[in-house]
Amino acid sequence: MQRNRFKAHLLARKQQFGIWSMLASSNVVEVMTQTDYDWILLDTEHAANEVPMVQDQLRAAAQSTVSAVVRPSTNDTVQIKRLLDVGAQTLLIPMVDSADEARRAVAAMHYPPAGIRGVSSATRANRYGRDSDYLHEANREVCLLVQLETVKALANLEAIAAVEGVDALFIGPSDLAAALGHLGNFRHPEVQAAIHDALARGHRCGKPVGILMPDPVLSAEYVREGFDYIALATDIGLLRSGADIALKQAISHQPK
């Protein structure tokens, strides 16, 4: 079966830069993966994105060397199974607040006896049955990222990190800001202090830690501080800012 480059780089502690796709379009994914980014996040939590569409986006990403990470809408065993079967290797599970919730995600990601993932002998994940080693290698190659986004999750960080099968942690700054009473303001000093503390604690547990941060000043700070995988921009943000820049440039050249 195909090896998981993203997971291999995590284990090697190679810092990886990503981009976040929310437009639910394989064309957008194809454009964004014709770049030198290390990974792309295909979102189904805050995007109008469903499994057949994700499958097309995975096909687009597979034409490149950019690793695809998929975020399910929730920590759901059936949804996780379906995303793995269409070829996702790395999943980012949102709103993991406890070790028990982390264990539930681990179980959904792995075939028995390590987990409860349902078995099919012919899916896109195993090239429709052509990868004869898939069933025996999949447990090793899948990669589970758990997203910590609440005060409860941060309080349980060490317990979550200790769950066998959790490969890395991910900090969600926007929901964390809301949980701390600073809705819409992830730049607030209290939020930033919590993020830096989570990074340090995660590293003390021996786990890679990631984050999404489109603010260029903060993302540069996170790169220097040692976040292991960082999403630097979203497709919506790039489209919006590009449209604004083009209009401003045109207006600046209007005759006075």
C-alpha positions, 0 to 999 in steps of 0.5 A, a space after each residue: 500500500 501507499 506509505 503515509 508521507 505526512 505521518 513519516 515526516 511527523 515521526 521524523 519531526 520534519 516541520 510541515 507547512 499546510 494549506 486549508 481547503 474549505 471550498 469543497 472543490 476538486 479543482 481548487 484542491 488541484 490548483 493548491 496542490 500544484 505548489 510546494 506545500 507539504 499538506 492540505 486539509 480537506 474540511 468536512 466540518 465547516 464546509 459543504 463537503 461530503 464523502 463522494 466529493 472528498 474522494 474526488 479531492 483526494 484523487 486531485 491531491 494524489 497527482 501531487 506530492 502534497 499529503 492530504 489530511 481530511 477532517 470529519 465533521 465529528 468523531 463518528 465511527 461510520 464517517 471515519 470508516 467511509 473516509 478511510 475507505 475512499 483513500 484518506 490516510 490521515 484524519 483530523 478529528 475535531 472537538 476531542 475533549 477527553 481520553 475516552 473520546 480519543 480512544 473512540 477515534 483510535 478504535 474507529 481508525 484501526 482494524 480488529 483486534 486493535 480497533 473496530 474499523 469495518 473491513 472491505 476487501 475492495 475499496 479505493 483505499 486498497 486500489 479496489 483489492 489490488 493492494 494485497 497487503 493493505 489490510 495488514 499494513 493499514 493500521 500502521 500507516 493511518 495517522 490520527 490527529 486529535 483537535 483540542 479546542 476547549 478548556 476541558 480538552 486542554 485540561 486533559 491534554 496529557 491524558 489524551 496524548 497518552 492514548 496509544 494510537 494518537 499520533 499528534 495533537 492539533 490546537 484549534 485557535 478559534 474555538 479555543 478563543 470562544 471557550 476562553 470568553 474571547 469569541 472572534 479574538 484568537 489574538 487575545 493574550 489569554 488565548 495565545 498563552 493557552 496555545 503556547 502552553 499547549 505546545 510546550 505540554 504536548 512536546 513534553 508528552 512526546 507528541 507533535 503539535 499542529 495549528 491553523 493560523 492564517 495571521 502571518 505574524 502569529 504563524 511566523 511566531 509559531 514556526 519559530 516556536 516549533 509547531 510541527 505542522 502549521 496550516 498557513 492559509 485557507 482557500 477562502 482567505 486566499 481568494 478573498 484577499 486576492 480579489 481585494 488586492 486586484 480591486 485596490 490595484 485597479 482603483 489606485 490607477 484610476 484617473 484623478 
